Amino acid sequence: MKMLTVFTPTYNRAYCLHICYESMKRQTSKEFIWLIIDDGSTDETKLLVDKWINEKFIQIEYHWQENQGMHGAHNTAYELIETELNVCIDSDDYMPDNAVEKILTFWERYGSNKVAGLIGLDAYTDQSIIGTKFPQQIKHSTLFDLYEKHGVTGDKKLVYRTELTRQYPYPLFTNERYVGLDYKYHMIGKQYEMLLMNEVLCCVEYLPDGSSRNMLNQYRKNPKGFAFYRKELMKLPFASSSFKFRQAIHYVSSSLLSRNWRFIKETPSKGLTLLAMPLGITLYFYITAKTRIA
């Protein structure tokens, strides 16, 4: 039984998915499964993957589903994965040649059921680190504390124990395709910390059609998903008042975008939400103005 599944959600990315595949072939350790969750692609993705499966360089599993968005693809992946660990490598990203070996070696040495997994670094394709490295004196932390208490910045690569990622499935909202993935990570963080690994596990390229480049449009198109996400973050017991206030601002704007006039009644913090309303309304108008279709 292999220990690690690398899963890749993809949607009409046949034009770049081969870069991810080539990095999988170059891994110094082949002790992993590459699981591709095809979230309703209509391009040549399946033909490509069938060809790669027949090449038999690595173990590949492929699953096609109707389009649900990134969070829906993650839900499916966590249902299918059977290995102890999993890590998501997006369809426009790739792994350094020794990333799998580093993950397995690190986990065999330090891993246990007392932690949720490990966090490594993301780098740009020129090998420069995205954001900051982890403070050397800190060996484990929750994802929340890394950013809010220890001043870490930039995207990081998360490797989780699969039995934990099956918990807290992302909700699906009709005609919406996005819920913040951090929701699950913060829920897990209520019980477990993560080991920290100052090694690059993923090389990232932010393509023009990626969600990171189109966040305002995501707010506009997926207001129920974002309202759910902000509401859950407002409930975090370890979050500061300033953090919860920022979530309340976004909760107000997303509620207005979804035309949910019951948002005051549904908020987990009525006082903060009322206080956030002026800024939330301002953000609502900003999003609608910036995403207006001519």
Beta strands, then each sheet from edge to edge (+ up, - down):
strand 1: 4-10
strand 2: 32-38
strand 3: 59-64
strand 4: 85-88
strand 5: 117-124
strand 6: 140-141
strand 7: 156-161
strand 8: 194-204
sheet 1: 3+ 2+ 1+ 4+ 7- 5+ 8+ 6-
end
